[in-house]
Amino acid sequence: MGRQQRDHRQVINVIWWVKRTASPWQALPERYGPGKTPYPRCRRRAADGTWAG
């Protein structure tokens, strides 16, 4: 049900872009789509420890 998710590589690129530029999620370039798309996926990965080094 619902739409197909964006490619994981694109989501990772978005997360890197936000971290590198220190920009808010709402300021994403158009090529990445709306900020509300990758934000929940980033939060889930942070919560489950994926980003912990």
mmCIF file as gemmi writes it, N, C-alpha and C atoms, coordinates in Angstrom:
data_model
loop_
_atom_site.group_PDB
_atom_site.id
_atom_site.type_symbol
_atom_site.label_atom_id
_atom_site.label_alt_id
_atom_site.label_comp_id
_atom_site.label_asym_id
_atom_site.label_entity_id
_atom_site.label_seq_id
_atom_site.pdbx_PDB_ins_code
_atom_site.Cartn_x
_atom_site.Cartn_y
_atom_site.Cartn_z
_atom_site.occupancy
_atom_site.B_iso_or_equiv
_atom_site.pdbx_formal_charge
_atom_site.auth_seq_id
_atom_site.auth_asym_id
_atom_site.pdbx_PDB_model_num
ATOM 1 N N . MET Axp A 1 ? 0.827 -1.185 0 1 0 ? 1 A 1
ATOM 2 C CA . MET Axp A 1 ? 0 0 0 1 0 ? 1 A 1
ATOM 3 C C . MET Axp A 1 ? 0.875 1.253 0 1 0 ? 1 A 1
ATOM 4 N N . GLY Axp A 2 ? 0.358 2.318 -0.549 1 0 ? 2 A 1
ATOM 5 C CA . GLY Axp A 2 ? 1.096 3.571 -0.576 1 0 ? 2 A 1
ATOM 6 C C . GLY Axp A 2 ? 2.06 3.624 -1.739 1 0 ? 2 A 1
ATOM 7 N N . ARG Axp A 3 ? 2.874 4.654 -1.714 1 0 ? 3 A 1
ATOM 8 C CA . ARG Axp A 3 ? 3.847 4.842 -2.79 1 0 ? 3 A 1
ATOM 9 C C . ARG Axp A 3 ? 5.134 4.096 -2.499 1 0 ? 3 A 1
ATOM 10 N N . GLN Axp A 4 ? 5.882 3.867 -3.552 1 0 ? 4 A 1
ATOM 11 C CA . GLN Axp A 4 ? 7.187 3.223 -3.405 1 0 ? 4 A 1
ATOM 12 C C . GLN Axp A 4 ? 8.161 4.216 -2.773 1 0 ? 4 A 1
ATOM 13 N N . GLN Axp A 5 ? 9.008 3.743 -1.876 1 0 ? 5 A 1
ATOM 14 C CA . GLN Axp A 5 ? 9.973 4.603 -1.21 1 0 ? 5 A 1
ATOM 15 C C . GLN Axp A 5 ? 11.042 5.069 -2.177 1 0 ? 5 A 1
ATOM 16 N N . ARG Axp A 6 ? 11.666 6.2 -1.836 1 0 ? 6 A 1
ATOM 17 C CA . ARG Axp A 6 ? 12.796 6.684 -2.62 1 0 ? 6 A 1
ATOM 18 C C . ARG Axp A 6 ? 13.964 5.721 -2.446 1 0 ? 6 A 1
ATOM 19 N N . ASP Axp A 7 ? 14.857 5.746 -3.414 1 0 ? 7 A 1
ATOM 20 C CA . ASP Axp A 7 ? 16.063 4.941 -3.371 1 0 ? 7 A 1
ATOM 21 C C . ASP Axp A 7 ? 16.847 5.27 -2.098 1 0 ? 7 A 1
ATOM 22 N N . HIS Axp A 8 ? 17.338 4.269 -1.409 1 0 ? 8 A 1
ATOM 23 C CA . HIS Axp A 8 ? 18.086 4.476 -0.167 1 0 ? 8 A 1
ATOM 24 C C . HIS Axp A 8 ? 19.306 5.361 -0.377 1 0 ? 8 A 1
ATOM 25 N N . ARG Axp A 9 ? 19.958 5.234 -1.518 1 0 ? 9 A 1
ATOM 26 C CA . ARG Axp A 9 ? 21.133 6.074 -1.792 1 0 ? 9 A 1
ATOM 27 C C . ARG Axp A 9 ? 20.767 7.545 -1.829 1 0 ? 9 A 1
ATOM 28 N N . GLN Axp A 10 ? 19.617 7.852 -2.407 1 0 ? 10 A 1
ATOM 29 C CA . GLN Axp A 10 ? 19.197 9.251 -2.466 1 0 ? 10 A 1
ATOM 30 C C . GLN Axp A 10 ? 18.902 9.77 -1.065 1 0 ? 10 A 1
ATOM 31 N N . VAL Axp A 11 ? 18.294 8.97 -0.24 1 0 ? 11 A 1
ATOM 32 C CA . VAL Axp A 11 ? 17.998 9.381 1.13 1 0 ? 11 A 1
ATOM 33 C C . VAL Axp A 11 ? 19.299 9.621 1.9 1 0 ? 11 A 1
ATOM 34 N N . ILE Axp A 12 ? 20.276 8.755 1.725 1 0 ? 12 A 1
ATOM 35 C CA . ILE Axp A 12 ? 21.575 8.943 2.379 1 0 ? 12 A 1
ATOM 36 C C . ILE Axp A 12 ? 22.217 10.245 1.898 1 0 ? 12 A 1
ATOM 37 N N . ASN Axp A 13 ? 22.143 10.516 0.598 1 0 ? 13 A 1
ATOM 38 C CA . ASN Axp A 13 ? 22.684 11.768 0.065 1 0 ? 13 A 1
ATOM 39 C C . ASN Axp A 13 ? 21.999 12.977 0.685 1 0 ? 13 A 1
ATOM 40 N N . VAL Axp A 14 ? 20.7 12.901 0.873 1 0 ? 14 A 1
ATOM 41 C CA . VAL Axp A 14 ? 19.958 14.004 1.499 1 0 ? 14 A 1
ATOM 42 C C . VAL Axp A 14 ? 20.446 14.214 2.928 1 0 ? 14 A 1
ATOM 43 N N . ILE Axp A 15 ? 20.587 13.128 3.662 1 0 ? 15 A 1
ATOM 44 C CA . ILE Axp A 15 ? 21.029 13.223 5.057 1 0 ? 15 A 1
ATOM 45 C C . ILE Axp A 15 ? 22.418 13.828 5.119 1 0 ? 15 A 1
ATOM 46 N N . TRP Axp A 16 ? 23.318 13.396 4.255 1 0 ? 16 A 1
ATOM 47 C CA . TRP Axp A 16 ? 24.673 13.967 4.221 1 0 ? 16 A 1
ATOM 48 C C . TRP Axp A 16 ? 24.626 15.446 3.877 1 0 ? 16 A 1
ATOM 49 N N . TRP Axp A 17 ? 23.768 15.811 2.914 1 0 ? 17 A 1
ATOM 50 C CA . TRP Axp A 17 ? 23.661 17.216 2.517 1 0 ? 17 A 1
ATOM 51 C C . TRP Axp A 17 ? 23.211 18.078 3.694 1 0 ? 17 A 1
ATOM 52 N N . VAL Axp A 18 ? 22.195 17.602 4.423 1 0 ? 18 A 1
ATOM 53 C CA . VAL Axp A 18 ? 21.686 18.358 5.575 1 0 ? 18 A 1
ATOM 54 C C . VAL Axp A 18 ? 22.773 18.493 6.633 1 0 ? 18 A 1
ATOM 55 N N . LYS Axp A 19 ? 23.476 17.432 6.931 1 0 ? 19 A 1
ATOM 56 C CA . LYS Axp A 19 ? 24.531 17.478 7.949 1 0 ? 19 A 1
ATOM 57 C C . LYS Axp A 19 ? 25.703 18.357 7.507 1 0 ? 19 A 1
ATOM 58 N N . ARG Axp A 20 ? 26.078 18.263 6.248 1 0 ? 20 A 1
ATOM 59 C CA . ARG Axp A 20 ? 27.216 19.027 5.728 1 0 ? 20 A 1
ATOM 60 C C . ARG Axp A 20 ? 26.932 20.524 5.686 1 0 ? 20 A 1
ATOM 61 N N . THR Axp A 21 ? 25.718 20.89 5.277 1 0 ? 21 A 1
ATOM 62 C CA . THR Axp A 21 ? 25.381 22.303 5.123 1 0 ? 21 A 1
ATOM 63 C C . THR Axp A 21 ? 24.748 22.906 6.367 1 0 ? 21 A 1
ATOM 64 N N . ALA Axp A 22 ? 24.365 22.078 7.325 1 0 ? 22 A 1
ATOM 65 C CA . ALA Axp A 22 ? 23.662 22.522 8.536 1 0 ? 22 A 1
ATOM 66 C C . ALA Axp A 22 ? 22.381 23.271 8.192 1 0 ? 22 A 1
ATOM 67 N N . SER Axp A 23 ? 21.763 22.891 7.086 1 0 ? 23 A 1
ATOM 68 C CA . SER Axp A 23 ? 20.508 23.499 6.657 1 0 ? 23 A 1
ATOM 69 C C . SER Axp A 23 ? 19.329 22.755 7.279 1 0 ? 23 A 1
ATOM 70 N N . PRO Axp A 24 ? 18.211 23.436 7.425 1 0 ? 24 A 1
ATOM 71 C CA . PRO Axp A 24 ? 17.01 22.742 7.905 1 0 ? 24 A 1
ATOM 72 C C . PRO Axp A 24 ? 16.458 21.824 6.813 1 0 ? 24 A 1
ATOM 73 N N . TRP Axp A 25 ? 15.711 20.825 7.224 1 0 ? 25 A 1
ATOM 74 C CA . TRP Axp A 25 ? 15.14 19.867 6.277 1 0 ? 25 A 1
ATOM 75 C C . TRP Axp A 25 ? 14.268 20.562 5.242 1 0 ? 25 A 1
ATOM 76 N N . GLN Axp A 26 ? 13.602 21.641 5.623 1 0 ? 26 A 1
ATOM 77 C CA . GLN Axp A 26 ? 12.701 22.335 4.709 1 0 ? 26 A 1
ATOM 78 C C . GLN Axp A 26 ? 13.46 23.063 3.596 1 0 ? 26 A 1
ATOM 79 N N . ALA Axp A 27 ? 14.766 23.244 3.723 1 0 ? 27 A 1
ATOM 80 C CA . ALA Axp A 27 ? 15.559 23.991 2.741 1 0 ? 27 A 1
ATOM 81 C C . ALA Axp A 27 ? 16.241 23.084 1.719 1 0 ? 27 A 1
ATOM 82 N N . LEU Axp A 28 ? 15.8 21.851 1.587 1 0 ? 28 A 1
ATOM 83 C CA . LEU Axp A 28 ? 16.414 20.934 0.628 1 0 ? 28 A 1
ATOM 84 C C . LEU Axp A 28 ? 16.273 21.453 -0.794 1 0 ? 28 A 1
ATOM 85 N N . PRO Axp A 29 ? 17.3 21.236 -1.623 1 0 ? 29 A 1
ATOM 86 C CA . PRO Axp A 29 ? 17.156 21.573 -3.041 1 0 ? 29 A 1
ATOM 87 C C . PRO Axp A 29 ? 16.031 20.742 -3.662 1 0 ? 29 A 1
ATOM 88 N N . GLU Axp A 30 ? 15.417 21.262 -4.701 1 0 ? 30 A 1
ATOM 89 C CA . GLU Axp A 30 ? 14.285 20.571 -5.339 1 0 ? 30 A 1
ATOM 90 C C . GLU Axp A 30 ? 14.63 19.168 -5.807 1 0 ? 30 A 1
ATOM 91 N N . ARG Axp A 31 ? 15.884 18.942 -6.195 1 0 ? 31 A 1
ATOM 92 C CA . ARG Axp A 31 ? 16.257 17.617 -6.715 1 0 ? 31 A 1
ATOM 93 C C . ARG Axp A 31 ? 16.081 16.515 -5.669 1 0 ? 31 A 1
ATOM 94 N N . TYR Axp A 32 ? 16.038 16.879 -4.393 1 0 ? 32 A 1
ATOM 95 C CA . TYR Axp A 32 ? 15.877 15.889 -3.327 1 0 ? 32 A 1
ATOM 96 C C . TYR Axp A 32 ? 14.426 15.696 -2.906 1 0 ? 32 A 1
ATOM 97 N N . GLY Axp A 33 ? 13.536 16.512 -3.398 1 0 ? 33 A 1
ATOM 98 C CA . GLY Axp A 33 ? 12.14 16.394 -3.02 1 0 ? 33 A 1
ATOM 99 C C . GLY Axp A 33 ? 11.864 17.091 -1.702 1 0 ? 33 A 1
ATOM 100 N N . PRO Axp A 34 ? 10.664 16.913 -1.157 1 0 ? 34 A 1
ATOM 101 C CA . PRO Axp A 34 ? 10.312 17.599 0.085 1 0 ? 34 A 1
ATOM 102 C C . PRO Axp A 34 ? 11.078 17.05 1.289 1 0 ? 34 A 1
ATOM 103 N N . GLY Axp A 35 ? 11.374 17.927 2.239 1 0 ? 35 A 1
ATOM 104 C CA . GLY Axp A 35 ? 12.121 17.53 3.432 1 0 ? 35 A 1
ATOM 105 C C . GLY Axp A 35 ? 11.391 16.536 4.303 1 0 ? 35 A 1
ATOM 106 N N . LYS Axp A 36 ? 10.074 16.522 4.203 1 0 ? 36 A 1
ATOM 107 C CA . LYS Axp A 36 ? 9.314 15.591 5.049 1 0 ? 36 A 1
ATOM 108 C C . LYS Axp A 36 ? 9.454 14.143 4.586 1 0 ? 36 A 1
ATOM 109 N N . THR Axp A 37 ? 10.041 13.923 3.409 1 0 ? 37 A 1
ATOM 110 C CA . THR Axp A 37 ? 10.222 12.556 2.923 1 0 ? 37 A 1
ATOM 111 C C . THR Axp A 37 ? 11.391 11.842 3.603 1 0 ? 37 A 1
ATOM 112 N N . PRO Axp A 38 ? 12.609 12.395 3.59 1 0 ? 38 A 1
ATOM 113 C CA . PRO Axp A 38 ? 13.736 11.684 4.199 1 0 ? 38 A 1
ATOM 114 C C . PRO Axp A 38 ? 13.837 11.85 5.714 1 0 ? 38 A 1
ATOM 115 N N . TYR Axp A 39 ? 13.242 12.887 6.258 1 0 ? 39 A 1
ATOM 116 C CA . TYR Axp A 39 ? 13.379 13.161 7.684 1 0 ? 39 A 1
ATOM 117 C C . TYR Axp A 39 ? 12.941 11.993 8.564 1 0 ? 39 A 1
ATOM 118 N N . PRO Axp A 40 ? 11.753 11.422 8.368 1 0 ? 40 A 1
ATOM 119 C CA . PRO Axp A 40 ? 11.355 10.292 9.231 1 0 ? 40 A 1
ATOM 120 C C . PRO Axp A 40 ? 12.29 9.089 9.109 1 0 ? 40 A 1
ATOM 121 N N . ARG Axp A 41 ? 12.808 8.852 7.919 1 0 ? 41 A 1
ATOM 122 C CA . ARG Axp A 41 ? 13.726 7.722 7.746 1 0 ? 41 A 1
ATOM 123 C C . ARG Axp A 41 ? 15.027 7.966 8.499 1 0 ? 41 A 1
ATOM 124 N N . CYS Axp A 42 ? 15.487 9.209 8.478 1 0 ? 42 A 1
ATOM 125 C CA . CYS Axp A 42 ? 16.698 9.557 9.227 1 0 ? 42 A 1
ATOM 126 C C . CYS Axp A 42 ? 16.453 9.375 10.724 1 0 ? 42 A 1
ATOM 127 N N . ARG Axp A 43 ? 15.314 9.841 11.211 1 0 ? 43 A 1
ATOM 128 C CA . ARG Axp A 43 ? 14.992 9.714 12.63 1 0 ? 43 A 1
ATOM 129 C C . ARG Axp A 43 ? 14.893 8.255 13.062 1 0 ? 43 A 1
ATOM 130 N N . ARG Axp A 44 ? 14.29 7.415 12.211 1 0 ? 44 A 1
ATOM 131 C CA . ARG Axp A 44 ? 14.2 5.976 12.54 1 0 ? 44 A 1
ATOM 132 C C . ARG Axp A 44 ? 15.582 5.36 12.662 1 0 ? 44 A 1
ATOM 133 N N . ARG Axp A 45 ? 16.482 5.707 11.732 1 0 ? 45 A 1
ATOM 134 C CA . ARG Axp A 45 ? 17.834 5.152 11.772 1 0 ? 45 A 1
ATOM 135 C C . ARG Axp A 45 ? 18.604 5.656 12.986 1 0 ? 45 A 1
ATOM 136 N N . ALA Axp A 46 ? 18.372 6.891 13.372 1 0 ? 46 A 1
ATOM 137 C CA . ALA Axp A 46 ? 19.015 7.424 14.572 1 0 ? 46 A 1
ATOM 138 C C . ALA Axp A 46 ? 18.496 6.699 15.812 1 0 ? 46 A 1
ATOM 139 N N . ALA Axp A 47 ? 17.209 6.434 15.854 1 0 ? 47 A 1
ATOM 140 C CA . ALA Axp A 47 ? 16.609 5.771 17.003 1 0 ? 47 A 1
ATOM 141 C C . ALA Axp A 47 ? 17.063 4.323 17.156 1 0 ? 47 A 1
ATOM 142 N N . ASP Axp A 48 ? 17.28 3.635 16.013 1 0 ? 48 A 1
ATOM 143 C CA . ASP Axp A 48 ? 17.67 2.218 16.122 1 0 ? 48 A 1
ATOM 144 C C . ASP Axp A 48 ? 19.181 2.031 16.194 1 0 ? 48 A 1
ATOM 145 N N . GLY Axp A 49 ? 19.953 3.136 16.201 1 0 ? 49 A 1
ATOM 146 C CA . GLY Axp A 49 ? 21.392 3.041 16.388 1 0 ? 49 A 1
ATOM 147 C C . GLY Axp A 49 ? 22.208 2.88 15.114 1 0 ? 49 A 1
ATOM 148 N N . THR Axp A 50 ? 21.565 2.971 13.957 1 0 ? 50 A 1
ATOM 149 C CA . THR Axp A 50 ? 22.272 2.808 12.682 1 0 ? 50 A 1
ATOM 150 C C . THR Axp A 50 ? 23.385 3.828 12.525 1 0 ? 50 A 1
ATOM 151 N N . TRP Axp A 51 ? 23.147 5.071 12.919 1 0 ? 51 A 1
ATOM 152 C CA . TRP Axp A 51 ? 24.141 6.13 12.732 1 0 ? 51 A 1
ATOM 153 C C . TRP Axp A 51 ? 25.207 6.142 13.818 1 0 ? 51 A 1
ATOM 154 N N . ALA Axp A 52 ? 25.009 5.37 14.865 1 0 ? 52 A 1
ATOM 155 C CA . ALA Axp A 52 ? 26.025 5.317 15.935 1 0 ? 52 A 1
ATOM 156 C C . ALA Axp A 52 ? 27.273 4.632 15.393 1 0 ? 52 A 1
ATOM 157 N N . GLY Axp A 53 ? 28.387 5.291 15.528 1 0 ? 53 A 1
ATOM 158 C CA . GLY Axp A 53 ? 29.635 4.823 14.939 1 0 ? 53 A 1
ATOM 159 C C . GLY Axp A 53 ? 30.17 3.616 15.571 1 0 ? 53 A 1
